[in-house]
Amino acid sequence: MTVPSGRSDDPAVEAVEKYLEWSEEQLFAALGAELVGGGLGLGGEDQNANERFARKWFSRNVDELRSRICFTPQAQGLMGAKGDRTVEVATIAELLSEATSLGSHPSMLVSVLIARMGLAMFCRDATPR
């Protein structure tokens, strides 16, 4: 997913822009639904369970995620740069999709979470693989 400097009619870019507006709880609930493969349920209980599952998954996998993306030239170029948040999220999502078994949709959700944290902050404790 390459993002031009302007806005795009690309559904992936539109999804990133939508996710940038979501709360952290919404992002984790959607990620949990993707990871368990059931999609979001109708009840708040399902969303809460999905959110808890995704938070635990993220905590267990954060070191692996860091080692796979933080030392890439693309990530290094983004650190400390003031730019378009959509481009940052799209770049991180591409890196995750290429380096992990996450699909494109979960990669976008994780990328928004990382971008909100700040890539430099996310990568500060990274160790190379």
DSSP file with accessible surface (Angstrom, degrees, kcal/mol):
  #  RESIDUE AA STRUCTURE BP1 BP2  ACC     N-H-->O    O-->H-N    N-H-->O    O-->H-N    TCO  KAPPA ALPHA  PHI   PSI    X-CA   Y-CA   Z-CA
    1    1 A M              0   0   60      0, 0.0     2,-0.5     0, 0.0    93,-0.2   0.000 360.0 360.0 360.0 101.4    0.0    0.0    0.0
    2    2 A T        -     0   0  119     92,-0.0    11,-0.1    89,-0.0    85,-0.0  -0.853 360.0-152.0 -95.7 131.8    1.9    3.1   -1.2
    3    3 A V        -     0   0   21     -2,-0.5     4,-0.1    84,-0.1    88,-0.0  -0.907   6.2-144.2-110.0 118.8    0.4    6.3   -0.1
    4    4 A P        -     0   0   69      0, 0.0     4,-0.1     0, 0.0    83,-0.0  -0.262  34.0 -99.9 -70.7 170.6    0.8    9.4   -2.3
    5    5 A S  S    S+     0   0  123      2,-0.1     2,-0.1    82,-0.0    82,-0.1   0.809 107.4  55.7 -65.5 -27.1    1.3   12.8   -0.7
    6    6 A G  S    S-     0   0   40      1,-0.2     2,-0.1     0, 0.0     0, 0.0  -0.336 105.1 -77.2 -93.5 179.2   -2.4   13.7   -1.3
    7    7 A R        -     0   0  156     -2,-0.1     2,-0.3    -4,-0.1    -1,-0.2  -0.376  49.6-149.0 -74.5 161.9   -5.4   11.7   -0.3
    8    8 A S        -     0   0   32      2,-0.2    -1,-0.0    -2,-0.1    -5,-0.0  -0.875  27.2-135.2-133.0 158.6   -6.4    8.6   -2.2
    9    9 A D        +     0   0  147     -2,-0.3    -1,-0.1     4,-0.1    -2,-0.0   0.317  67.4 128.0 -91.3   7.1   -9.5    6.7   -3.1
   10   10 A D     >  -     0   0   53      1,-0.2     4,-2.4     2,-0.0     3,-0.3  -0.464  61.8-139.9 -64.6 125.2   -7.6    3.6   -2.1
   11   11 A P  H  > S+     0   0   97      0, 0.0     4,-2.3     0, 0.0    -1,-0.2   0.845 102.2  55.9 -58.2 -32.7   -9.7    1.5    0.3
   12   12 A A  H  > S+     0   0   25      2,-0.2     4,-2.3     1,-0.2     5,-0.1   0.916 108.4  46.5 -66.3 -41.5   -6.6    0.7    2.4
   13   13 A V  H  > S+     0   0    0     -3,-0.3     4,-2.6     2,-0.2     5,-0.2   0.921 111.8  51.4 -66.4 -41.6   -5.8    4.4    2.8
   14   14 A E  H  X S+     0   0   98     -4,-2.4     4,-2.2     1,-0.2    -2,-0.2   0.899 109.3  51.1 -61.8 -38.4   -9.4    5.1    3.7
   15   15 A A  H  X S+     0   0   19     -4,-2.3     4,-2.9     2,-0.2    -2,-0.2   0.930 109.6  49.8 -64.6 -44.2   -9.3    2.4    6.3
   16   16 A V  H  X S+     0   0    0     -4,-2.3     4,-2.1     1,-0.2    -2,-0.2   0.940 110.5  49.9 -59.8 -46.2   -6.1    3.9    7.9
   17   17 A E  H  X S+     0   0   49     -4,-2.6     4,-0.6     1,-0.2    -1,-0.2   0.892 112.1  48.5 -61.2 -38.5   -7.8    7.3    8.0
   18   18 A K  H >X S+     0   0  100     -4,-2.2     3,-1.4     1,-0.2     4,-0.5   0.943 110.6  50.2 -65.2 -46.8  -10.8    5.7    9.7
   19   19 A Y  H >< S+     0   0    8     -4,-2.9     3,-1.0     1,-0.3    -2,-0.2   0.819 100.3  64.3 -64.1 -30.1   -8.7    3.9   12.2
   20   20 A L  H 3< S+     0   0   38     -4,-2.1    -1,-0.3     1,-0.3    -2,-0.2   0.763 102.3  50.9 -64.0 -22.1   -6.8    7.0   13.1
   21   21 A E  H << S+     0   0  165     -3,-1.4    -1,-0.3    -4,-0.6    -2,-0.2   0.606  93.4  97.2 -88.3 -14.2  -10.1    8.4   14.4
   22   22 A W  S << S-     0   0   58     -3,-1.0     2,-0.1    -4,-0.5    -3,-0.0  -0.405  77.2-112.0 -76.9 155.3  -10.8    5.4   16.6
   23   23 A S     >  -     0   0   45      1,-0.1     4,-2.4    -2,-0.1     5,-0.2  -0.328  30.4-107.6 -75.8 164.0  -10.0    5.1   20.3
   24   24 A E  H  > S+     0   0   86      1,-0.2     4,-2.7     2,-0.2     5,-0.2   0.892 121.9  54.4 -59.0 -39.9   -7.4    2.8   21.6
   25   25 A E  H  > S+     0   0   97      1,-0.2     4,-2.4     2,-0.2    -1,-0.2   0.912 108.4  48.2 -62.1 -43.0  -10.1    0.6   23.0
   26   26 A Q  H  > S+     0   0   95      2,-0.2     4,-2.5     1,-0.2    -1,-0.2   0.903 111.5  50.5 -63.6 -41.8  -11.8    0.3   19.6
   27   27 A L  H  X S+     0   0    0     -4,-2.4     4,-2.6     2,-0.2    -2,-0.2   0.937 113.0  44.8 -62.9 -46.8   -8.5   -0.5   17.9
   28   28 A F  H  X S+     0   0   12     -4,-2.7     4,-2.9     2,-0.2    26,-0.2   0.894 112.3  52.4 -66.4 -37.4   -7.7   -3.3   20.4
   29   29 A A  H  X S+     0   0    6     -4,-2.4     4,-2.2    -5,-0.2    -2,-0.2   0.931 112.5  45.0 -63.5 -42.8  -11.2   -4.7   20.2
   30   30 A A  H  X S+     0   0    7     -4,-2.5     4,-2.2     2,-0.2    -2,-0.2   0.908 113.2  50.5 -67.4 -40.2  -11.0   -4.8   16.4
   31   31 A L  H  X S+     0   0    0     -4,-2.6     4,-2.8     2,-0.2    -2,-0.2   0.934 109.8  50.6 -62.8 -45.0   -7.6   -6.3   16.5
   32   32 A G  H  X S+     0   0    0     -4,-2.9     4,-2.3     1,-0.2     5,-0.2   0.913 108.9  51.5 -59.1 -41.9   -8.8   -9.0   19.0
   33   33 A A  H  X>S+     0   0    2     -4,-2.2     6,-1.3     1,-0.2     4,-0.9   0.905 112.1  47.1 -62.1 -40.0  -11.7   -9.8   16.7
   34   34 A E  H  <5S+     0   0   81     -4,-2.2    -2,-0.2     1,-0.2    -1,-0.2   0.909 111.6  50.4 -66.7 -42.7   -9.3  -10.2   13.7
   35   35 A L  H  <5S+     0   0   48     -4,-2.8    -2,-0.2     1,-0.2    -1,-0.2   0.858 114.3  42.6 -68.1 -35.7   -6.8  -12.4   15.7
   36   36 A V  H  <5S-     0   0   75     -4,-2.3    -1,-0.2    -5,-0.2    -2,-0.2   0.601 106.3-131.0 -86.8 -11.0   -9.5  -14.8   17.0
   37   37 A G  T  <5S+     0   0   64     -4,-0.9    -3,-0.2    -5,-0.2    -4,-0.1   0.543  77.9 104.0  81.5   9.5  -11.1  -14.8   13.5
   38   38 A G  S   <S-     0   0   66     -5,-0.9    -4,-0.1     1,-0.1    -5,-0.1   0.541  74.0-132.4-102.2  -4.9  -14.7  -14.2   14.6
   39   39 A G        -     0   0   38     -6,-1.3     2,-0.2    -9,-0.1    -1,-0.1   0.026  51.3 -42.2  70.3 167.7  -15.2  -10.6   13.7
   40   40 A L        -     0   0   86      1,-0.1   -10,-0.1     2,-0.0     7,-0.1  -0.486  63.4-139.1 -70.1 131.8  -16.7   -8.2   16.1
   41   41 A G        -     0   0   23     -2,-0.2    -1,-0.1     2,-0.2     6,-0.0  -0.223  20.5-110.4 -78.5 178.1  -19.7   -9.6   18.0
   42   42 A L  S    S+     0   0  183      4,-0.0     2,-0.2    -2,-0.0    -1,-0.1   0.787  90.3  73.6 -82.6 -28.1  -22.8   -7.7   18.7
   43   43 A G  S  > S-     0   0   34      1,-0.1     4,-1.5     4,-0.0     3,-0.3  -0.528  79.7-125.3 -94.9 157.4  -22.4   -7.3   22.4
   44   44 A G  H  > S+     0   0   43      1,-0.2     4,-2.7     2,-0.2     5,-0.2   0.803 109.9  64.2 -63.4 -29.8  -20.1   -5.2   24.5
   45   45 A E  H  > S+     0   0  158      2,-0.2     4,-2.5     1,-0.2    -1,-0.2   0.912 101.5  49.3 -62.1 -41.9  -18.9   -8.3   26.3
   46   46 A D  H  > S+     0   0   76     -3,-0.3     4,-2.7     2,-0.2    -1,-0.2   0.919 111.4  49.3 -62.3 -43.0  -17.5   -9.6   23.0
   47   47 A Q  H  X S+     0   0   85     -4,-1.5     4,-2.7     2,-0.2    -2,-0.2   0.913 111.1  49.3 -64.2 -41.1  -15.7   -6.3   22.4
   48   48 A N  H  X S+     0   0   84     -4,-2.7     4,-2.4     2,-0.2    -1,-0.2   0.913 112.7  47.2 -64.1 -42.4  -14.3   -6.3   25.9
   49   49 A A  H  X S+     0   0   38     -4,-2.5     4,-2.6     2,-0.2    -2,-0.2   0.914 113.2  48.9 -65.0 -42.1  -13.1   -9.9   25.5
   50   50 A N  H  X S+     0   0   18     -4,-2.7     4,-2.6     2,-0.2    -2,-0.2   0.906 111.1  50.6 -63.6 -41.1  -11.5   -9.1   22.1
   51   51 A E  H  X S+     0   0   33     -4,-2.7     4,-2.5     2,-0.2    -2,-0.2   0.938 111.6  46.7 -63.1 -46.7   -9.9   -6.0   23.6
   52   52 A R  H  X S+     0   0  135     -4,-2.4     4,-2.2     1,-0.2     5,-0.2   0.921 112.6  50.6 -61.5 -43.6   -8.3   -7.9   26.5
   53   53 A F  H  X S+     0   0   76     -4,-2.6     4,-2.6     1,-0.2    -1,-0.2   0.933 112.1  46.9 -59.6 -46.5   -7.2  -10.7   24.1
   54   54 A A  H  X S+     0   0    0     -4,-2.6     4,-3.0   -26,-0.2    -2,-0.2   0.888 109.8  52.7 -66.9 -38.1   -5.5   -8.2   21.8
   55   55 A R  H  X S+     0   0   73     -4,-2.5     4,-2.4     2,-0.2    -1,-0.2   0.919 112.3  45.7 -63.1 -42.1   -3.8   -6.3   24.6
   56   56 A K  H  X S+     0   0  130     -4,-2.2     4,-2.4     2,-0.2    -2,-0.2   0.917 113.2  50.1 -65.6 -43.2   -2.3   -9.5   25.9
   57   57 A W  H  X S+     0   0   36     -4,-2.6     4,-1.8    -5,-0.2    -2,-0.2   0.936 111.1  49.1 -59.5 -46.3   -1.3  -10.5   22.4
   58   58 A F  H  X S+     0   0   19     -4,-3.0     4,-1.2     1,-0.2    -2,-0.2   0.934 111.3  49.0 -60.8 -46.1    0.4   -7.2   21.8
   59   59 A S  H  < S+     0   0   88     -4,-2.4     4,-0.4     1,-0.2     3,-0.3   0.896 113.3  47.1 -61.0 -41.2    2.2   -7.4   25.1
   60   60 A R  H  < S+     0   0  158     -4,-2.4    -1,-0.2     1,-0.2     4,-0.2   0.783 121.3  36.6 -69.7 -28.7    3.4  -10.9   24.3
   61   61 A N  H  X S+     0   0   49     -4,-1.8     4,-2.7    -3,-0.2     5,-0.2   0.419  84.3 100.1-106.7   0.9    4.5  -10.0   20.8
   62   62 A V  H  X S+     0   0   22     -4,-1.2     4,-2.8    -3,-0.3     5,-0.2   0.890  83.7  50.1 -60.6 -40.2    5.9   -6.5   21.2
   63   63 A D  H  > S+     0   0  106     -4,-0.4     4,-2.5     1,-0.2    64,-0.3   0.919 112.5  47.2 -65.3 -40.8    9.6   -7.5   21.3
   64   64 A E  H  > S+     0   0   81     -4,-0.2     4,-1.7     2,-0.2    -2,-0.2   0.914 112.4  49.7 -64.9 -43.8    9.1   -9.6   18.1
   65   65 A L  H  X S+     0   0    5     -4,-2.7     4,-1.5     1,-0.2     5,-0.4   0.934 111.8  49.3 -60.6 -44.9    7.3   -6.7   16.4
   66   66 A R  H  X S+     0   0   34     -4,-2.8     4,-2.4     1,-0.2     3,-0.4   0.926 109.9  50.2 -59.3 -47.1   10.1   -4.3   17.4
   67   67 A S  H  < S+     0   0   17     -4,-2.5    62,-0.5     1,-0.2     4,-0.3   0.818 112.0  48.9 -65.8 -27.5   12.8   -6.6   16.2
   68   68 A R  H  < S+     0   0   78     -4,-1.7    -1,-0.2    -5,-0.2    -2,-0.2   0.745 126.7  18.7 -84.7 -24.6   11.1   -7.0   12.8
   69   69 A I  H >< S+     0   0    0     -4,-1.5     3,-1.5    -3,-0.4     6,-0.4   0.744 105.3  72.4-116.5 -29.6   10.4   -3.4   12.0
   70   70 A a  T 3< S+     0   0    1     -4,-2.4    -3,-0.1    -5,-0.4    -2,-0.1   0.741  99.9  47.0 -67.3 -24.5   12.5   -1.0   14.1
   71   71 A F  T 3  S+     0   0   94     -5,-0.4    -1,-0.3    -4,-0.3    -2,-0.1   0.383  85.8 110.6-100.7   5.9   15.8   -1.6   12.3
   72   72 A T  S <> S-     0   0   29     -3,-1.5     4,-2.6     1,-0.1     5,-0.2  -0.467  77.5-121.1 -76.5 150.8   14.5   -1.4    8.7
   73   73 A P  H  > S+     0   0  106      0, 0.0     4,-2.2     0, 0.0     5,-0.1   0.875 113.2  55.9 -58.2 -35.8   15.6    1.6    6.6
   74   74 A Q  H  > S+     0   0   91      2,-0.2     4,-1.1     1,-0.2    18,-0.1   0.931 110.4  43.0 -63.7 -45.8   11.9    2.6    6.3
   75   75 A A  H >> S+     0   0    0     -6,-0.4     4,-1.6     1,-0.2     3,-0.5   0.914 112.1  53.9 -66.8 -41.4   11.3    2.7   10.0
   76   76 A Q  H 3< S+     0   0   99     -4,-2.6    -1,-0.2     1,-0.2    -2,-0.2   0.894 107.0  52.8 -59.3 -38.6   14.6    4.5   10.6
   77   77 A G  H 3< S+     0   0   58     -4,-2.2    -1,-0.2     1,-0.2    -2,-0.2   0.775 109.2  49.3 -68.1 -26.4   13.6    7.2    8.1
   78   78 A L  H X< S+     0   0   36     -4,-1.1     3,-1.7    -3,-0.5    -1,-0.2   0.756  84.3 105.1 -83.1 -26.3   10.3    7.7    9.9
   79   79 A M  T 3< S-     0   0   49     -4,-1.6     3,-0.1     1,-0.3    39,-0.0  -0.368  98.1  -1.8 -64.4 125.6   11.7    8.1   13.4
   80   80 A G  T 3  S+     0   0   71      1,-0.3    -1,-0.3    -2,-0.2     2,-0.2   0.342 100.4 130.3  79.8  -8.1   11.7   11.7   14.5
   81   81 A A    <   -     0   0   59     -3,-1.7     2,-0.8    -4,-0.0    -1,-0.3  -0.563  55.0-139.4 -80.3 141.7   10.2   12.9   11.2
   82   82 A K        +     0   0  206     -2,-0.2     2,-0.2    -3,-0.1    -3,-0.0  -0.895  52.4 124.0 -98.8 107.3    7.2   15.2   11.2
   83   83 A G        -     0   0   66     -2,-0.8     2,-0.3    -5,-0.1     3,-0.0  -0.803  64.1 -42.2-147.6-168.4    5.0   14.0    8.4
   84   84 A D     >  -     0   0   53     -2,-0.2     4,-2.0     1,-0.2     3,-0.2  -0.476  42.4-146.7 -68.4 122.5    1.6   12.7    7.4
   85   85 A R  H  > S+     0   0  106     -2,-0.3     4,-2.7     1,-0.2     5,-0.2   0.859  98.5  58.3 -61.6 -33.9    0.4   10.2   10.0
   86   86 A T  H  > S+     0   0    4      1,-0.2     4,-2.6     2,-0.2    -1,-0.2   0.919 106.6  47.8 -63.0 -41.6   -1.4    8.2    7.2
   87   87 A V  H  > S+     0   0   45      2,-0.2     4,-2.5     1,-0.2    -2,-0.2   0.918 111.6  50.7 -64.5 -42.7    1.9    7.7    5.4
   88   88 A E  H  X S+     0   0   29     -4,-2.0     4,-2.5     2,-0.2     5,-0.2   0.948 112.9  45.0 -60.3 -48.3    3.5    6.7    8.7
   89   89 A V  H  X S+     0   0    0     -4,-2.7     4,-2.8     1,-0.2    -2,-0.2   0.926 113.1  50.6 -63.0 -44.0    0.8    4.1    9.5
   90   90 A A  H  X S+     0   0    2     -4,-2.6     4,-2.3    -5,-0.2    -1,-0.2   0.906 111.2  48.8 -62.1 -39.7    0.8    2.8    5.9
   91   91 A T  H  X S+     0   0   33     -4,-2.5     4,-2.2     2,-0.2    -2,-0.2   0.939 112.8  46.5 -66.3 -46.1    4.6    2.4    6.0
   92   92 A I  H  X S+     0   0    1     -4,-2.5     4,-2.7     1,-0.2    -2,-0.2   0.919 111.4  53.0 -62.8 -40.6    4.5    0.5    9.3
   93   93 A A  H  X S+     0   0    3     -4,-2.8     4,-2.8     1,-0.2    -1,-0.2   0.903 108.2  50.2 -62.1 -41.5    1.6   -1.6    8.1
   94   94 A E  H  X S+     0   0   57     -4,-2.3     4,-2.2     2,-0.2    -1,-0.2   0.925 110.7  49.5 -61.2 -45.1    3.6   -2.6    5.0
   95   95 A L  H  X S+     0   0    9     -4,-2.2     4,-2.0     1,-0.2    -2,-0.2   0.923 113.1  46.6 -60.2 -44.8    6.6   -3.5    7.2
   96   96 A L  H  X S+     0   0    0     -4,-2.7     4,-1.7     1,-0.2     6,-0.4   0.910 111.3  51.1 -64.7 -42.4    4.4   -5.6    9.4
   97   97 A S  H  < S+     0   0   46     -4,-2.8    -1,-0.2     1,-0.2    -2,-0.2   0.881 115.4  42.7 -62.5 -38.0    2.7   -7.4    6.5
   98   98 A E  H  < S+     0   0  136     -4,-2.2    -1,-0.2    -5,-0.2    -2,-0.2   0.815 121.8  38.2 -76.4 -31.9    6.0   -8.3    5.0
   99   99 A A  H  < S+     0   0   28     -4,-2.0     2,-0.3    -5,-0.2    -2,-0.2   0.523 116.8  39.7-102.6  -6.6    7.8   -9.3    8.2
  100  100 A T  S  < S-     0   0   31     -4,-1.7     7,-0.0     2,-0.2   -35,-0.0  -0.803  80.4-110.4-133.9 176.5    5.0  -11.1   10.1
  101  101 A S  S    S+     0   0  132     -2,-0.3     2,-0.1     2,-0.0    -4,-0.1   0.365  77.4 120.1 -90.8   5.9    2.2  -13.5    9.5
  102  102 A L        -     0   0   20     -6,-0.4    -2,-0.2     1,-0.1     2,-0.0  -0.443  64.2-125.0 -65.8 142.8   -0.3  -10.7   10.3
  103  103 A G     >  -     0   0   38     -2,-0.1     4,-2.1     1,-0.1     5,-0.2  -0.206  31.6 -94.1 -76.7 179.3   -2.7  -10.0    7.5
  104  104 A S  H  > S+     0   0   80      2,-0.2     4,-2.0     1,-0.2     5,-0.1   0.898 121.6  50.9 -67.4 -39.5   -3.1   -6.5    6.0
  105  105 A H  H  > S+     0   0   52      2,-0.2     4,-2.0     1,-0.2    -1,-0.2   0.963 113.0  43.0 -67.0 -51.6   -6.0   -5.5    8.2
  106  106 A P  H  > S+     0   0   12      0, 0.0     4,-2.7     0, 0.0     5,-0.3   0.894 111.9  56.9 -60.0 -35.1   -4.5   -6.5   11.6
  107  107 A S  H  X S+     0   0    0     -4,-2.1     4,-2.4     1,-0.2    -2,-0.2   0.897 105.9  49.9 -61.3 -39.0   -1.2   -4.9   10.4
  108  108 A M  H  X S+     0   0   14     -4,-2.0     4,-2.1     2,-0.2    -1,-0.2   0.924 111.0  48.8 -65.1 -43.2   -3.1   -1.6    9.9
  109  109 A L  H  X S+     0   0    0     -4,-2.0     4,-1.9     2,-0.2    -2,-0.2   0.941 113.9  45.3 -62.5 -46.7   -4.6   -1.8   13.3
  110  110 A V  H  X S+     0   0    0     -4,-2.7     4,-2.6     1,-0.2    -1,-0.2   0.901 110.5  55.9 -63.1 -38.5   -1.3   -2.5   15.0
  111  111 A S  H  X S+     0   0    0     -4,-2.4     4,-2.8    -5,-0.3    -1,-0.2   0.879 104.9  50.9 -64.2 -38.4    0.4    0.2   12.9
  112  112 A V  H  X S+     0   0    0     -4,-2.1     4,-2.5     2,-0.2    -1,-0.2   0.929 110.5  49.9 -64.5 -42.9   -2.1    2.8   14.2
  113  113 A L  H  X S+     0   0   10     -4,-1.9     4,-1.6     1,-0.2    -2,-0.2   0.925 113.4  45.9 -60.5 -43.1   -1.4    1.8   17.8
  114  114 A I  H  X S+     0   0    0     -4,-2.6     4,-1.8     1,-0.2     8,-0.2   0.927 111.8  51.0 -65.9 -44.5    2.4    2.0   17.1
  115  115 A A  H  < S+     0   0    0     -4,-2.8     4,-0.2     1,-0.2    -2,-0.2   0.887 108.1  52.6 -63.1 -37.6    2.1    5.4   15.4
  116  116 A R  H  < S+     0   0   90     -4,-2.5    -1,-0.2     1,-0.2    -2,-0.2   0.873 111.2  46.8 -64.1 -37.3    0.1    6.8   18.3
  117  117 A M  H  < S-     0   0   82     -4,-1.6    -1,-0.2    -5,-0.2    -2,-0.2   0.806 124.0-108.8 -70.1 -30.8    2.8    5.7   20.7
  118  118 A G     X  -     0   0   24     -4,-1.8     4,-2.9    -5,-0.1     5,-0.2   0.342  14.3-116.3  99.3 124.7    5.4    7.2   18.4
  119  119 A L  H  > S+     0   0    5      1,-0.2     4,-2.6     2,-0.2     5,-0.2   0.903 115.4  51.6 -60.6 -40.9    7.7    5.0   16.4
  120  120 A A  H  > S+     0   0   52      2,-0.2     4,-0.8     1,-0.2    -1,-0.2   0.922 112.8  45.7 -63.2 -40.7   10.8    6.2   18.2
  121  121 A M  H >4 S+     0   0   94      1,-0.2     3,-0.6     2,-0.2     4,-0.4   0.926 113.0  50.2 -66.9 -43.3    9.2    5.5   21.5
  122  122 A F  H 3< S+     0   0    0     -4,-2.9     3,-0.5    -8,-0.2    -2,-0.2   0.897 116.4  42.1 -60.3 -40.0    8.0    2.1   20.4
  123  123 A a  H >< S+     0   0   14     -4,-2.6     3,-2.2    -5,-0.2    -1,-0.2   0.535  84.1  96.8 -89.1  -4.0   11.5    1.2   19.1
  124  124 A R  T << S+     0   0  165     -4,-0.8    -1,-0.2    -3,-0.6    -2,-0.1   0.806  92.8  38.0 -61.5 -29.8   13.6    2.6   21.9
  125  125 A D  T 3  S+     0   0   95     -3,-0.5    -1,-0.3    -4,-0.4    -2,-0.1   0.206  90.2 131.1-103.1  16.2   13.9   -0.8   23.6
  126  126 A A    <   -     0   0   20     -3,-2.2   -63,-0.1   -60,-0.1   -62,-0.1  -0.388  38.3-163.8 -72.4 145.7   14.3   -2.8   20.4
  127  127 A T        -     0   0   98    -64,-0.3   -57,-0.1    -2,-0.1   -56,-0.1  -0.989  27.8-107.4-125.9 139.5   17.0   -5.4   19.9
  128  128 A P              0   0   94      0, 0.0   -61,-0.1     0, 0.0   -60,-0.1  -0.256 360.0 360.0 -63.7 151.2   18.0   -6.7   16.5
  129  129 A R              0   0  179    -62,-0.5   -65,-0.0   -65,-0.1     0, 0.0  -0.434 360.0 360.0 -77.6 360.0   17.0  -10.3   15.7
